[in-house]
């Protein structure tokens, strides 16, 4: 069962989010999905609305699997997302800028359906890439490890 759940989460990210195929959501997500990611709606239909919104903002949205691990009823995944900001996003007009962020997802499955989800996308990195958040120079020049290299 853990291997099947790996495949389910991978399909959801690559085909659902990355390809815009909402039928995958119906196949692998429980109707009463519990979403633990701050600010996202609950349930299968809520997840579909998130995918539609992201695909409007980033029509060329794609995902690649960096690493996935399954243990019992849970799957952990590290994914890389890319796209171009060509539609409204977070109340902002399109910038035309390319983005690329890492996303960490944890999903719990029951009976072949994802019933809970925890997501940690690099939202700060996304905002910086879109020019919607500017890193103060004092932070951008922080020194890591005493070797004089910039960490941001």
ROVORO-737117 format. One record per atom (N, C-alpha, C): atom name; chain; z, y, x; residue number from 1. Coordinates in Angstrom, 3 decimals, always signed. Layout:
BEGIN
<'CA','A',<Z,Y,X>,NUM>
...
// end
This chain:
BEGIN
<'N','A',<+0.000,-1.212,+0.808>,1>
<'CA','A',<+0.000,+0.000,+0.000>,1>
<'C','A',<+0.000,+1.271,+0.847>,1>
<'N','A',<+0.765,+1.336,+1.969>,2>
<'CA','A',<+0.732,+2.567,+2.769>,2>
<'C','A',<-0.671,+2.948,+3.236>,2>
<'N','A',<-1.478,+1.965,+3.644>,3>
<'CA','A',<-2.850,+2.257,+4.090>,3>
<'C','A',<-3.681,+2.838,+2.953>,3>
<'N','A',<-3.511,+2.320,+1.756>,4>
<'CA','A',<-4.247,+2.845,+0.598>,4>
<'C','A',<-3.840,+4.286,+0.320>,4>
<'N','A',<-2.552,+4.594,+0.492>,5>
<'CA','A',<-2.085,+5.959,+0.268>,5>
<'C','A',<-2.645,+6.920,+1.317>,5>
<'N','A',<-2.794,+6.444,+2.563>,6>
<'CA','A',<-3.454,+7.257,+3.588>,6>
<'C','A',<-4.848,+7.649,+3.115>,6>
<'N','A',<-5.577,+6.673,+2.627>,7>
<'CA','A',<-6.945,+6.921,+2.156>,7>
<'C','A',<-6.949,+7.888,+0.972>,7>
<'N','A',<-5.979,+7.758,+0.078>,8>
<'CA','A',<-5.903,+8.651,-1.095>,8>
<'C','A',<-5.693,+10.107,-0.675>,8>
<'N','A',<-4.733,+10.339,+0.232>,9>
<'CA','A',<-4.477,+11.713,+0.673>,9>
<'C','A',<-5.679,+12.266,+1.435>,9>
<'N','A',<-6.273,+11.446,+2.271>,10>
<'CA','A',<-7.459,+11.881,+3.014>,10>
<'C','A',<-8.580,+12.280,+2.059>,10>
<'N','A',<-8.830,+11.481,+1.030>,11>
<'CA','A',<-9.865,+11.821,+0.041>,11>
<'C','A',<-9.534,+13.129,-0.673>,11>
<'N','A',<-8.263,+13.305,-1.042>,12>
<'CA','A',<-7.870,+14.527,-1.743>,12>
<'C','A',<-8.187,+15.756,-0.897>,12>
<'N','A',<-7.865,+15.698,+0.403>,13>
<'CA','A',<-8.113,+16.851,+1.270>,13>
<'C','A',<-9.595,+17.024,+1.585>,13>
<'N','A',<-10.260,+15.954,+1.996>,14>
<'CA','A',<-11.655,+16.067,+2.431>,14>
<'C','A',<-12.620,+16.266,+1.262>,14>
<'N','A',<-12.469,+15.467,+0.213>,15>
<'CA','A',<-13.401,+15.545,-0.916>,15>
<'C','A',<-12.959,+16.547,-1.978>,15>
<'N','A',<-11.651,+16.583,-2.266>,16>
<'CA','A',<-11.134,+17.496,-3.292>,16>
<'C','A',<-11.128,+18.938,-2.804>,16>
<'N','A',<-10.292,+19.215,-1.823>,17>
<'CA','A',<-10.210,+20.575,-1.290>,17>
<'C','A',<-11.472,+20.940,-0.518>,17>
<'N','A',<-11.879,+20.076,+0.403>,18>
<'CA','A',<-13.020,+20.378,+1.266>,18>
<'C','A',<-14.360,+20.335,+0.569>,18>
<'N','A',<-14.513,+19.447,-0.420>,19>
<'CA','A',<-15.798,+19.306,-1.099>,19>
<'C','A',<-15.829,+19.869,-2.501>,19>
<'N','A',<-14.660,+20.258,-3.023>,20>
<'CA','A',<-14.607,+20.816,-4.372>,20>
<'C','A',<-14.757,+19.785,-5.477>,20>
<'N','A',<-14.616,+18.500,-5.164>,21>
<'CA','A',<-14.760,+17.429,-6.155>,21>
<'C','A',<-13.436,+17.227,-6.887>,21>
<'N','A',<-13.304,+17.827,-8.062>,22>
<'CA','A',<-12.055,+17.760,-8.813>,22>
<'C','A',<-11.808,+16.388,-9.430>,22>
<'N','A',<-12.836,+15.549,-9.516>,23>
<'CA','A',<-12.629,+14.198,-10.058>,23>
<'C','A',<-11.711,+13.388,-9.147>,23>
<'N','A',<-11.679,+13.715,-7.859>,24>
<'CA','A',<-10.780,+13.038,-6.922>,24>
<'C','A',<-9.333,+13.330,-7.300>,24>
<'N','A',<-9.063,+14.536,-7.759>,25>
<'CA','A',<-7.709,+14.901,-8.180>,25>
<'C','A',<-7.279,+13.993,-9.328>,25>
<'N','A',<-8.158,+13.779,-10.299>,26>
<'CA','A',<-7.832,+12.897,-11.421>,26>
<'C','A',<-7.552,+11.479,-10.947>,26>
<'N','A',<-8.264,+11.036,-9.932>,27>
<'CA','A',<-8.109,+9.671,-9.429>,27>
<'C','A',<-6.811,+9.455,-8.667>,27>
<'N','A',<-6.377,+10.435,-7.879>,28>
<'CA','A',<-5.278,+10.175,-6.944>,28>
<'C','A',<-3.988,+10.966,-7.210>,28>
<'N','A',<-3.988,+11.871,-8.172>,29>
<'CA','A',<-2.814,+12.709,-8.413>,29>
<'C','A',<-2.252,+12.441,-9.811>,29>
<'N','A',<-0.940,+12.254,-9.893>,30>
<'CA','A',<-0.262,+12.054,-11.174>,30>
<'C','A',<-0.333,+13.340,-12.001>,30>
<'N','A',<-0.414,+13.165,-13.302>,31>
<'CA','A',<-0.500,+14.325,-14.204>,31>
<'C','A',<+0.688,+15.265,-14.026>,31>
<'N','A',<+1.869,+14.693,-13.798>,32>
<'CA','A',<+3.098,+15.494,-13.663>,32>
<'C','A',<+3.499,+15.671,-12.192>,32>
<'N','A',<+2.522,+15.907,-11.330>,33>
<'CA','A',<+2.793,+16.125,-9.906>,33>
<'C','A',<+3.888,+17.175,-9.726>,33>
<'N','A',<+4.856,+16.873,-8.855>,34>
<'CA','A',<+5.893,+17.836,-8.497>,34>
<'C','A',<+5.452,+18.486,-7.189>,34>
<'N','A',<+5.193,+19.778,-7.258>,35>
<'CA','A',<+4.720,+20.547,-6.101>,35>
<'C','A',<+5.896,+21.297,-5.509>,35>
<'N','A',<+6.177,+21.046,-4.226>,36>
<'CA','A',<+7.297,+21.696,-3.540>,36>
<'C','A',<+6.851,+22.870,-2.673>,36>
<'N','A',<+5.546,+23.109,-2.582>,37>
<'CA','A',<+5.058,+24.214,-1.757>,37>
<'C','A',<+5.274,+25.519,-2.507>,37>
<'N','A',<+5.963,+26.438,-1.850>,38>
<'CA','A',<+6.324,+27.725,-2.443>,38>
<'C','A',<+5.111,+28.426,-3.047>,38>
<'N','A',<+5.244,+28.842,-4.305>,39>
<'CA','A',<+4.226,+29.664,-4.944>,39>
<'C','A',<+3.091,+28.909,-5.608>,39>
<'N','A',<+3.053,+27.588,-5.503>,40>
<'CA','A',<+1.961,+26.838,-6.123>,40>
<'C','A',<+2.390,+26.286,-7.479>,40>
<'N','A',<+1.432,+26.166,-8.407>,41>
<'CA','A',<+1.752,+25.651,-9.740>,41>
<'C','A',<+2.031,+24.148,-9.724>,41>
<'N','A',<+2.684,+23.680,-10.750>,42>
<'CA','A',<+3.033,+22.271,-10.894>,42>
<'C','A',<+1.910,+21.493,-11.581>,42>
<'N','A',<+1.939,+20.187,-11.409>,43>
<'CA','A',<+1.069,+19.287,-12.146>,43>
<'C','A',<-0.343,+19.174,-11.598>,43>
<'N','A',<-1.050,+18.165,-12.105>,44>
<'CA','A',<-2.427,+17.902,-11.694>,44>
<'C','A',<-3.327,+19.095,-11.983>,44>
<'N','A',<-3.189,+19.692,-13.164>,45>
<'CA','A',<-4.035,+20.836,-13.517>,45>
<'C','A',<-3.727,+22.042,-12.640>,45>
<'N','A',<-2.457,+22.191,-12.254>,46>
<'CA','A',<-2.095,+23.268,-11.334>,46>
<'C','A',<-2.771,+23.084,-9.986>,46>
<'N','A',<-2.835,+21.837,-9.518>,47>
<'CA','A',<-3.501,+21.558,-8.246>,47>
<'C','A',<-4.995,+21.853,-8.340>,47>
<'N','A',<-5.597,+21.502,-9.457>,48>
<'CA','A',<-7.020,+21.809,-9.648>,48>
<'C','A',<-7.263,+23.318,-9.609>,48>
<'N','A',<-6.346,+24.087,-10.196>,49>
<'CA','A',<-6.519,+25.547,-10.181>,49>
<'C','A',<-6.420,+26.088,-8.758>,49>
<'N','A',<-5.568,+25.488,-7.931>,50>
<'CA','A',<-5.448,+25.898,-6.529>,50>
<'C','A',<-6.758,+25.618,-5.797>,50>
<'N','A',<-7.316,+24.439,-6.010>,51>
<'CA','A',<-8.574,+24.082,-5.353>,51>
<'C','A',<-9.687,+25.031,-5.784>,51>
<'N','A',<-9.793,+25.301,-7.087>,52>
<'CA','A',<-10.830,+26.226,-7.573>,52>
<'C','A',<-10.675,+27.599,-6.943>,52>
<'N','A',<-9.444,+28.085,-6.865>,53>
<'CA','A',<-9.176,+29.405,-6.293>,53>
<'C','A',<-9.547,+29.457,-4.809>,53>
<'N','A',<-9.152,+28.431,-4.059>,54>
<'CA','A',<-9.486,+28.392,-2.637>,54>
<'C','A',<-10.992,+28.306,-2.418>,54>
<'N','A',<-11.678,+27.540,-3.254>,55>
<'CA','A',<-13.122,+27.369,-3.098>,55>
<'C','A',<-13.871,+28.650,-3.485>,55>
<'N','A',<-13.320,+29.447,-4.398>,56>
<'CA','A',<-13.926,+30.757,-4.711>,56>
<'C','A',<-13.774,+31.698,-3.524>,56>
<'N','A',<-12.611,+31.676,-2.908>,57>
<'CA','A',<-12.335,+32.569,-1.776>,57>
<'C','A',<-13.056,+32.112,-0.510>,57>
<'N','A',<-13.156,+30.795,-0.318>,58>
<'CA','A',<-13.750,+30.207,+0.892>,58>
<'C','A',<-14.746,+29.125,+0.468>,58>
<'N','A',<-15.937,+29.502,+0.020>,59>
<'CA','A',<-16.886,+28.517,-0.518>,59>
<'C','A',<-17.280,+27.416,+0.458>,59>
<'N','A',<-17.191,+27.684,+1.752>,60>
<'CA','A',<-17.547,+26.681,+2.759>,60>
<'C','A',<-16.314,+25.972,+3.315>,60>
<'N','A',<-15.213,+26.001,+2.567>,61>
<'CA','A',<-13.956,+25.400,+2.999>,61>
<'C','A',<-14.166,+23.943,+3.413>,61>
<'N','A',<-13.613,+23.592,+4.569>,62>
<'CA','A',<-13.691,+22.203,+5.033>,62>
<'C','A',<-12.381,+21.819,+5.698>,62>
<'N','A',<-12.139,+20.542,+5.750>,63>
<'CA','A',<-10.934,+20.000,+6.374>,63>
<'C','A',<-11.322,+18.887,+7.330>,63>
<'N','A',<-10.544,+18.750,+8.392>,64>
<'CA','A',<-10.686,+17.592,+9.268>,64>
<'C','A',<-9.299,+16.998,+9.469>,64>
<'N','A',<-9.259,+15.701,+9.608>,65>
<'CA','A',<-8.003,+15.001,+9.842>,65>
<'C','A',<-7.686,+15.053,+11.329>,65>
<'N','A',<-6.511,+15.548,+11.656>,66>
<'CA','A',<-6.040,+15.521,+13.035>,66>
<'C','A',<-5.233,+14.240,+13.241>,66>
<'N','A',<-4.300,+13.980,+12.322>,67>
<'CA','A',<-3.492,+12.761,+12.399>,67>
<'C','A',<-2.860,+12.491,+11.046>,67>
<'N','A',<-2.750,+11.216,+10.709>,68>
<'CA','A',<-2.067,+10.811,+9.484>,68>
<'C','A',<-1.189,+9.598,+9.780>,68>
<'N','A',<-0.029,+9.557,+9.115>,69>
<'CA','A',<+0.909,+8.452,+9.277>,69>
<'C','A',<+1.454,+8.101,+7.902>,69>
<'N','A',<+1.526,+6.804,+7.619>,70>
<'CA','A',<+2.096,+6.346,+6.348>,70>
<'C','A',<+3.362,+5.550,+6.616>,70>
<'N','A',<+4.351,+5.724,+5.741>,71>
<'CA','A',<+5.592,+4.966,+5.814>,71>
<'C','A',<+6.078,+4.738,+4.389>,71>
<'N','A',<+6.032,+3.484,+3.978>,72>
<'CA','A',<+6.438,+3.132,+2.618>,72>
<'C','A',<+5.609,+3.918,+1.594>,72>
<'N','A',<+6.272,+4.788,+0.820>,73>
<'CA','A',<+5.574,+5.513,-0.251>,73>
<'C','A',<+5.167,+6.935,+0.158>,73>
<'N','A',<+5.375,+7.288,+1.435>,74>
<'CA','A',<+5.052,+8.648,+1.887>,74>
<'C','A',<+3.944,+8.638,+2.934>,74>
<'N','A',<+3.162,+9.719,+2.919>,75>
<'CA','A',<+2.112,+9.930,+3.917>,75>
<'C','A',<+2.302,+11.322,+4.498>,75>
<'N','A',<+2.284,+11.403,+5.824>,76>
<'CA','A',<+2.333,+12.677,+6.535>,76>
<'C','A',<+0.950,+12.915,+7.114>,76>
<'N','A',<+0.453,+14.131,+6.956>,77>
<'CA','A',<-0.856,+14.430,+7.505>,77>
<'C','A',<-0.887,+15.774,+8.198>,77>
<'N','A',<-1.616,+15.819,+9.315>,78>
<'CA','A',<-1.906,+17.073,+10.005>,78>
<'C','A',<-3.406,+17.262,+9.862>,78>
<'N','A',<-3.788,+18.354,+9.219>,79>
<'CA','A',<-5.188,+18.644,+8.952>,79>
<'C','A',<-5.549,+20.003,+9.537>,79>
<'N','A',<-6.813,+20.201,+9.794>,80>
<'CA','A',<-7.321,+21.494,+10.237>,80>
<'C','A',<-8.310,+21.973,+9.181>,80>
<'N','A',<-8.113,+23.184,+8.728>,81>
<'CA','A',<-8.949,+23.768,+7.677>,81>
<'C','A',<-9.754,+24.924,+8.244>,81>
<'N','A',<-11.005,+25.007,+7.798>,82>
<'CA','A',<-11.888,+26.101,+8.230>,82>
<'C','A',<-12.662,+26.627,+7.020>,82>
<'N','A',<-13.057,+27.881,+7.102>,83>
<'CA','A',<-13.868,+28.469,+6.043>,83>
<'C','A',<-14.192,+29.913,+6.373>,83>
<'N','A',<-14.929,+30.530,+5.453>,84>
<'CA','A',<-15.305,+31.933,+5.595>,84>
<'C','A',<-14.849,+32.668,+4.341>,84>
<'N','A',<-14.161,+33.776,+4.515>,85>
<'CA','A',<-13.599,+34.531,+3.395>,85>
<'C','A',<-14.708,+35.306,+2.687>,85>
<'N','A',<-15.233,+34.713,+1.618>,86>
<'CA','A',<-16.355,+35.306,+0.892>,86>
<'C','A',<-16.042,+35.647,-0.562>,86>
<'N','A',<-14.790,+35.448,-0.980>,87>
<'CA','A',<-14.400,+35.771,-2.354>,87>
<'C','A',<-12.989,+36.330,-2.367>,87>
<'N','A',<-12.542,+36.846,-3.511>,88>
<'CA','A',<-11.189,+37.418,-3.598>,88>
<'C','A',<-10.123,+36.397,-3.202>,88>
<'N','A',<-9.124,+36.870,-2.460>,89>
<'CA','A',<-8.041,+35.996,-2.017>,89>
<'C','A',<-6.765,+36.810,-1.906>,89>
<'N','A',<-5.726,+36.375,-2.589>,90>
<'CA','A',<-4.431,+37.057,-2.559>,90>
<'C','A',<-4.585,+38.538,-2.893>,90>
<'N','A',<-5.445,+38.843,-3.841>,91>
<'CA','A',<-5.652,+40.224,-4.263>,91>
<'C','A',<-6.506,+41.047,-3.321>,91>
<'N','A',<-7.073,+40.421,-2.306>,92>
<'CA','A',<-7.874,+41.137,-1.320>,92>
<'C','A',<-9.357,+40.844,-1.508>,92>
<'N','A',<-10.166,+41.838,-1.298>,93>
<'CA','A',<-11.615,+41.674,-1.347>,93>
<'C','A',<-12.072,+40.832,-0.158>,93>
<'N','A',<-13.227,+40.201,-0.273>,94>
<'CA','A',<-13.751,+39.381,+0.820>,94>
<'C','A',<-13.908,+40.194,+2.103>,94>
<'N','A',<-13.582,+39.548,+3.217>,95>
<'CA','A',<-13.722,+40.193,+4.521>,95>
<'C','A',<-14.924,+39.649,+5.293>,95>
<'N','A',<-15.426,+38.495,+4.881>,96>
<'CA','A',<-16.514,+37.847,+5.611>,96>
<'C','A',<-16.050,+37.188,+6.897>,96>
<'N','A',<-14.748,+37.194,+7.147>,97>
<'CA','A',<-14.214,+36.650,+8.399>,97>
<'C','A',<-14.033,+35.136,+8.311>,97>
<'N','A',<-14.309,+34.456,+9.434>,98>
<'CA','A',<-14.031,+33.016,+9.484>,98>
<'C','A',<-12.543,+32.785,+9.701>,98>
<'N','A',<-12.049,+31.685,+9.160>,99>
<'CA','A',<-10.650,+31.316,+9.366>,99>
<'C','A',<-10.580,+29.867,+9.848>,99>
<'N','A',<-9.496,+29.559,+10.497>,100>
<'CA','A',<-9.202,+28.195,+10.912>,100>
<'C','A',<-7.704,+28.062,+11.059>,100>
<'N','A',<-7.098,+27.194,+10.243>,101>
<'CA','A',<-5.645,+27.022,+10.307>,101>
<'C','A',<-5.282,+25.546,+10.289>,101>
<'N','A',<-4.085,+25.259,+10.770>,102>
<'CA','A',<-3.516,+23.923,+10.682>,102>
<'C','A',<-2.691,+23.832,+9.408>,102>
<'N','A',<-2.697,+22.648,+8.822>,103>
<'CA','A',<-1.951,+22.375,+7.594>,103>
<'C','A',<-1.202,+21.065,+7.792>,103>
<'N','A',<+0.075,+21.056,+7.433>,104>
<'CA','A',<+0.872,+19.833,+7.442>,104>
<'C','A',<+1.173,+19.495,+5.987>,104>
<'N','A',<+0.873,+18.271,+5.590>,105>
<'CA','A',<+1.136,+17.821,+4.227>,105>
<'C','A',<+1.979,+16.558,+4.250>,105>
<'N','A',<+2.892,+16.470,+3.301>,106>
<'CA','A',<+3.643,+15.241,+3.043>,106>
<'C','A',<+3.440,+14.926,+1.576>,106>
<'N','A',<+3.056,+13.701,+1.294>,107>
<'CA','A',<+2.820,+13.287,-0.086>,107>
<'C','A',<+3.582,+11.997,-0.361>,107>
<'N','A',<+4.172,+11.924,-1.542>,108>
<'CA','A',<+4.836,+10.689,-1.985>,108>
<'C','A',<+4.013,+10.098,-3.120>,108>
<'N','A',<+3.803,+8.787,-3.041>,109>
<'CA','A',<+2.973,+8.086,-4.013>,109>
<'C','A',<+3.787,+7.075,-4.805>,109>
<'N','A',<+3.414,+6.921,-6.075>,110>
<'CA','A',<+3.952,+5.871,-6.949>,110>
<'C','A',<+2.789,+5.311,-7.743>,110>
<'N','A',<+2.642,+4.014,-7.744>,111>
<'CA','A',<+1.599,+3.380,-8.538>,111>
<'C','A',<+0.203,+3.874,-8.226>,111>
<'N','A',<-0.054,+4.197,-6.968>,112>
<'CA','A',<-1.378,+4.643,-6.566>,112>
<'C','A',<-1.690,+6.105,-6.837>,112>
<'N','A',<-0.691,+6.866,-7.277>,113>
<'CA','A',<-0.897,+8.294,-7.550>,113>
<'C','A',<+0.099,+9.129,-6.751>,113>
<'N','A',<-0.359,+10.292,-6.299>,114>
<'CA','A',<+0.528,+11.220,-5.617>,114>
<'C','A',<+1.422,+11.866,-6.668>,114>
<'N','A',<+2.745,+11.711,-6.501>,115>
<'CA','A',<+3.691,+12.237,-7.484>,115>
<'C','A',<+4.480,+13.438,-6.962>,115>
<'N','A',<+4.526,+13.600,-5.631>,116>
<'CA','A',<+5.195,+14.756,-5.034>,116>
<'C','A',<+4.404,+15.214,-3.829>,116>
<'N','A',<+4.456,+16.532,-3.565>,117>
<'CA','A',<+3.738,+17.095,-2.427>,117>
<'C','A',<+4.549,+18.223,-1.809>,117>
<'N','A',<+4.596,+18.195,-0.474>,118>
<'CA','A',<+5.169,+19.278,+0.311>,118>
<'C','A',<+4.058,+19.740,+1.247>,118>
<'N','A',<+3.730,+21.012,+1.266>,119>
<'CA','A',<+2.653,+21.508,+2.111>,119>
<'C','A',<+3.121,+22.670,+2.970>,119>
<'N','A',<+2.643,+22.681,+4.216>,120>
<'CA','A',<+2.995,+23.757,+5.131>,120>
<'C','A',<+1.720,+24.249,+5.818>,120>
<'N','A',<+0.965,+25.118,+5.125>,121>
<'CA','A',<-0.202,+25.713,+5.773>,121>
<'C','A',<+0.242,+26.878,+6.656>,121>
<'N','A',<-0.525,+27.167,+7.674>,122>
<'CA','A',<-0.221,+28.287,+8.564>,122>
<'C','A',<-0.647,+29.587,+7.871>,122>
<'N','A',<+0.157,+30.008,+6.919>,123>
<'CA','A',<-0.169,+31.206,+6.138>,123>
<'C','A',<-0.178,+32.463,+6.991>,123>
<'N','A',<+0.749,+32.571,+7.930>,124>
<'CA','A',<+0.773,+33.753,+8.794>,124>
<'C','A',<-0.506,+33.814,+9.621>,124>
<'N','A',<-0.902,+32.703,+10.210>,125>
<'CA','A',<-2.139,+32.665,+10.986>,125>
<'C','A',<-3.339,+33.061,+10.145>,125>
<'N','A',<-3.359,+32.607,+8.899>,126>
<'CA','A',<-4.445,+32.951,+7.983>,126>
<'C','A',<-4.489,+34.454,+7.734>,126>
<'N','A',<-3.341,+35.040,+7.428>,127>
<'CA','A',<-3.284,+36.481,+7.163>,127>
<'C','A',<-3.696,+37.297,+8.382>,127>
<'N','A',<-3.288,+36.867,+9.563>,128>
<'CA','A',<-3.671,+37.565,+10.793>,128>
<'C','A',<-5.180,+37.495,+10.984>,128>
<'N','A',<-5.772,+36.303,+10.786>,129>
<'CA','A',<-7.217,+36.136,+10.968>,129>
<'C','A',<-8.026,+36.982,+9.984>,129>
<'N','A',<-7.491,+37.162,+8.786>,130>
<'CA','A',<-8.193,+37.964,+7.783>,130>
<'C','A',<-7.931,+39.459,+7.949>,130>
<'N','A',<-7.075,+39.821,+8.894>,131>
<'CA','A',<-6.759,+41.231,+9.111>,131>
<'C','A',<-5.826,+41.791,+8.055>,131>
<'N','A',<-5.127,+40.913,+7.343>,132>
<'CA','A',<-4.224,+41.340,+6.282>,132>
<'C','A',<-2.790,+41.484,+6.767>,132>
<'N','A',<-2.546,+41.071,+8.010>,133>
<'CA','A',<-1.234,+41.227,+8.630>,133>
<'C','A',<-1.475,+41.505,+10.101>,133>
<'N','A',<-0.827,+42.514,+10.607>,134>
<'CA','A',<-1.000,+42.873,+12.007>,134>
<'C','A',<+0.273,+42.545,+12.767>,134>
<'N','A',<+0.110,+41.844,+13.870>,135>
<'CA','A',<+1.238,+41.467,+14.706>,135>
<'C','A',<+1.658,+42.681,+15.523>,135>
<'N','A',<+2.924,+43.098,+15.399>,136>
<'CA','A',<+3.391,+44.221,+16.215>,136>
<'C','A',<+3.206,+43.903,+17.693>,136>
<'N','A',<+2.812,+44.898,+18.454>,137>
<'CA','A',<+2.535,+44.691,+19.876>,137>
<'C','A',<+3.736,+44.103,+20.603>,137>
<'N','A',<+4.940,+44.509,+20.213>,138>
<'CA','A',<+6.131,+43.998,+20.902>,138>
<'C','A',<+6.265,+42.489,+20.727>,138>
<'N','A',<+5.846,+41.963,+19.586>,139>
<'CA','A',<+5.899,+40.512,+19.364>,139>
<'C','A',<+4.725,+39.846,+20.065>,139>
<'N','A',<+3.570,+40.441,+19.989>,140>
<'CA','A',<+2.377,+39.872,+20.596>,140>
<'C','A',<+2.464,+39.757,+22.098>,140>
<'N','A',<+3.344,+40.492,+22.698>,141>
<'CA','A',<+3.475,+40.456,+24.155>,141>
<'C','A',<+4.730,+39.723,+24.614>,141>
<'N','A',<+5.361,+39.016,+23.688>,142>
<'CA','A',<+6.559,+38.261,+24.080>,142>
<'C','A',<+6.192,+37.280,+25.180>,142>
<'N','A',<+7.119,+37.098,+26.078>,143>
<'CA','A',<+6.876,+36.212,+27.213>,143>
<'C','A',<+7.565,+34.880,+26.940>,143>
<'N','A',<+6.791,+33.805,+27.090>,144>
<'CA','A',<+7.347,+32.457,+26.877>,144>
<'C','A',<+7.602,+31.755,+28.194>,144>
<'N','A',<+8.743,+31.111,+28.284>,145>
<'CA','A',<+9.043,+30.269,+29.425>,145>
<'C','A',<+9.210,+30.989,+30.745>,145>
<'N','A',<+9.248,+32.308,+30.762>,146>
<'CA','A',<+9.474,+33.040,+31.998>,146>
<'C','A',<+8.280,+33.026,+32.941>,146>
<'N','A',<+7.121,+32.559,+32.490>,147>
<'CA','A',<+5.979,+32.475,+33.394>,147>
<'C','A',<+4.980,+33.625,+33.200>,147>
<'N','A',<+5.319,+34.573,+32.336>,148>
<'CA','A',<+4.489,+35.749,+32.169>,148>
<'C','A',<+3.309,+35.590,+31.213>,148>
<'N','A',<+3.156,+34.412,+30.596>,149>
<'CA','A',<+2.048,+34.206,+29.665>,149>
<'C','A',<+2.413,+34.741,+28.290>,149>
<'N','A',<+1.408,+35.320,+27.624>,150>
<'CA','A',<+1.621,+35.764,+26.246>,150>
<'C','A',<+1.667,+34.533,+25.358>,150>
<'N','A',<+2.545,+34.561,+24.350>,151>
<'CA','A',<+2.629,+33.414,+23.445>,151>
<'C','A',<+1.893,+33.661,+22.141>,151>
<'N','A',<+1.456,+34.871,+21.885>,152>
<'CA','A',<+0.706,+35.167,+20.656>,152>
<'C','A',<-0.605,+35.807,+21.056>,152>
// end
